[in-house]
Amino acid sequence: MSRPAPALAQDEGLSLIRDTEIEEILRRDSAPIFEAAGVDPKTINILLIGSKS
């Protein structure tokens, strides 16, 4: 599994946002959707990307 390179994201005015509360809300709310699609929610990584523009 590849992850976005922070240096590349910074060059484009983007940054990864780390917010435990938001991440948990997204994980909890999206789990039933992934389960309905037959995907194990524990195998999904949700990344929050912020833009300065």
N, C-alpha and C positions, 0 to 999 in steps of 0.2 A: 504494500500500500504506500503510495507516495503522498507526501504532504507539501503544501505550498512553501516555497522558500521565502522567508521573511525579507531577505535582502531584495529580491525581485519585487515583492509587494511594495516595499518602501520606495523603490525607484519609480513606481507608478502612482505614488500618492495614496497607497492602500496600506492598511495595517490590520493585523489580527487583533481582535478585541477579546480579552479574557475577562469574563464576568460570570462568576460561579452561579449566581442566582438566575441570570438569563439562560445560561447553558442548561441548568436543571429544569427550568420551565419548558424549554424547547424539547429536551429529552423526554420529559413526562408527557407532554402533549402530542408529540409525534410518534411515540411508541405504538399506540393502537393502529396508526396508519401503516407503519412498517409491518406490524404483525398481520394485518389484513392482507397485505401484499405478499405474505409468506417470507418476509425478511426478518431475521433476528435483530431487534433493535440494538442489542449489545455490540453488533458488528458495524454499526454506523457511527461515523464521526461527523459532528456538526461543527462547522467553523463559522465564526462571525467575522466578517470583513468590513472594516470601516473605510470610508473614502473621505479625503479632505476636500473634494470638489463639491 
